[in-house]
Amino acid sequence: MHGHLYATRDPNTYVSLPARPEKEVPQEWEGITPLTDDEEGTIKTLIAERLTPWLEQNAMGSLNS
């Protein structure tokens, strides 16, 4: 499985996500600051505590269904 963490620090700010990795299209990444270690930790914790259990309970089954 492969994933990326994207977030905005302001809920009223629209985020246009880059289409490709930064090495391939650096211009799309201009102005996007990386998450701090604390921000990344918070997101990982929320995923583990809230999203993963919700998915396990509500999103079981085949992707082809």
N, C-alpha and C positions, 0 to 999 in steps of 0.2 A: 504494500500500500504506500502511496505517496501523498503528501499533503503539504500545504503552506499555511502559515499564519498571516492573516491580513487583519488590520484593525485601524480604526481612526480614533484619535484621542478626543474628538468632539462629535457627539451623536448627530449634530446638525450639519456636519460636513459630508458632502457626497464624495465617495471614493471611486475613482476609476482604476480598476486593477490592471497592472501590466499584463500583456498577453503572453509574454515569454520571460524566461529567466534574465536577470540583470546582465549577465555576460553577453547575451544575444542582442538585447535591445536596451542599452543603458539609458537612452533618451527617455524611455517610458518610465524609468525609475527615478528621474530627476525630481527632487523635492520630497521624496518619500524617505523618511528617517526610519532606521531599523528600530525594532522594539528594544527597550531596555531589558536586562536580564529579569528584573522584577515584573515587568509587564508580560514577558513571555511566560514566566512562572505562573502568574495569575491566570493566564489563558489556558495553560496546560492543566492547572488544577480544576478550573471550571469545566473543561472538556471531560476530565476524568470523573469528576463528582456529579455532573449534571447531564452532559450530552451523551456520554457512553452508556450510562444506565438507561436513559430514555430510548436510545436507539436499540439497545438490547431488548427492551420491553415492547417497543412499538414498530420496529422495522425488521422483524424477522421474516425470512422467506427468501425465495429465489428472486434474483434480479430480472429473470425472464417472465415473471408472473404478471 
